Amino acid sequence: MLLLDRARVFILLLAMGLLAACGGGGGSPGTPAPALATLAVTVSGLPAGLAAQVRVTGPGNFSQTLAQTQTLGSLDPGSYTITAERVVNGTLGYTPSPATQSVTLAAGAAGAASVSYSAAPLALALREVATVNGAIFVAAPPADARLFILERQGRVRILSGGVLLPTPFLDISTRVSTAGEGGLLSIAFHPQYASNGYFFLYFTDLNNNIVIERHKASALPNVADAGSGLQIIRIAHPGFTNHFGGLVAFGPDGYLYLGTGDGGGGGDTNGNAQNYLSLLGKLLRLDVGNATLLSPYIIPPTNPFVSMSSRRGEIWANGLRNPWRYAFDGASLYIADVGQERREEVNIVAAATGGLNYGWNTMEGTLCYNASNCNQAGLTLPAFEYDHGSNDVNGCSITGGYVYRGAAIPELAGRYFYSDYCAGYLKSFLYTGSGVSEQVSWNVGDVGNVLSFGRDSAGELYLVASGGKVYRIEKAAAP
């Protein structure tokens, strides 16, 4: 027992010695953490309410974008880079100085950086890139430098390296009617066009029906396989030669969309836009991923009316008069719908939201069109509209464009460009969840009747005007 007690004492003394050797009972403090730093970034020169675009990056993958003067705290010591982007407000561009700078922060220190913006007018210009008889639409496959120009009479041409190739990419003119507003109206390239060669055409046939056809490129990149046509859908359009709609496009979900007109006449004579058993006056959504002769498309299971016998499952949205045209921008969808007598409109909604009713022919924009029945319950009214004005001073038929996402004029990112067939102008606005702002009329001269917009694979925008003129929208040279 005595020996056991002595052993316990010895072990206790040994432990106390080890603790003492380690600097007492607190253990080793190790290397103390470095003191954290702060960085004050001052932004000046911008009008009240206009957000700056200043990005701060640094150690530990630190990254933060500042919209105004701000002090950043709890920063690790090291080198930080402050990069300021040009911003725009209407037709004024604000250039930052310096555009890039670095600040090294010591442990526990406070650093500072300043960004000063200066204003200068921003002007746009139209540069003619081609003249093509009957030009009606411009598009490009993903990651492809060529520009495909559609002739309304039924030919697809290629602009490559600034040169219009003499041989058409495809010619279906013997099967296309150009009566009234008809013709070959648009083209959509499959998202995997580079590997599968598929593209889709929207045209009116010799009986004035709306037709969507899939075709394929041949082994020669500038020539399509003339025998590859596969009809996806044919929509009867009897009685009138106007309001064919005209755009086919792939959405961000990979499905094929097409915007059809209400069938023509005035005031939706046949009541198609609000008739869920008609495919006219609609935005349709189809799955063409495995199109075959026997099954050219299937209805996506997430379409809003897929399981309803009283409604066509192809319908994604209804209540459209003559969508000319629509555009996807990330998660958003912009639909320019031509009005009847008073109002032109742009509907802006989440691209993933189906089943919306855009109101025609109960409404024309936010005006009651059918005065005897103006029940607006369940209708989606436009985010933007304009009145024709006296003698159509503001225009009479909207030509929808695209949201700019190119690299040549980055300060215009997010601006939606549009025109009017009757007015021949170029305008834009910025849409946020809170509404429309920065409504700008760009001084590019009168280009005549504006038929359509286009977009290349780099996101740069084009305008198609009467006389077959195709223009690229660019920043004007400094005076």
Secondary structure, DSSP 4 states (H G I P E B T S, - for coil): -HHHHHHHHHHHHHHHHHHHHTTSTT----SPPPPPEEEEEEEESPPTTPPP-EEEEEGGGEEEEESS-EEEEEEPSEEEEEEE--EEETTEEEEEESSEEEEEE-TT-EEEEEEEEEEEE--EEEEEEEE-TTEEEEE--TT---EEEEETTTEEEEEETTEE-SS-SEE-GGG---STT-SEEEEEE-TTHHHH-EEEEEEE-TTS-EEEEEEEE-SSTTSEEEEEEEEEEEE---S-SS----EEEE-TTS-EEEE----STTTTTT--TT-TT--SSEEEEEB-TT--SS-S-B--TTSTTTT-TTS-TTEEEE--S-EEEEEEETTEEEEEE--SSSEEEEEEEETT---EE--TTTEETTEESSTT----TT----SEEEE--GGGTT-SSEEEEEE---SSSGGGTTEEEEEETTT--EEEEEEETTEEEEEEEE-----SSEEEEEE-TTS-EEEEEGGGEEEEEEEPPP-
